């Protein structure tokens, strides 16, 4: 089941971009079984950052902004937003404890979407925001 969900997420991410001051693709990784209470420490360690540099963002607001803040006359942006909407729906159906975490402190900011499979495996979708 884990491989099927991971494969489906990978397929849903094809061609999806996160727009900030640049365009960044998403990638997904299986981080194994990490207790939700240990996740922030794992992220801080993985990105050589302090816990104080991690900013949690409301996931519904995060996805809503990506889906709704699109110029309807810009076909590629509309298509990207539709892909993100499908991705979000799939994540909500298949993962629990979905979080969006930004690793702040530099102009290149990793943005992580984390969630848990029923067996406790943590999946992480990563992209990059550029903010100068």
Buried (B, 14 or more C-beta within 10 A) or exposed (E): EEEEBBEBBEEBBEEBBBBBEEEBEBEBEBBEEBEEEEBBEBBBEBBEBEEEBBEEBEBEEBBEEBBEEBEEEEEEBEEBBEBBBEBBEBBBEBBEEBBBBBBBBEEBBBBBBBBBBEEEBBBBBBBBBBEE
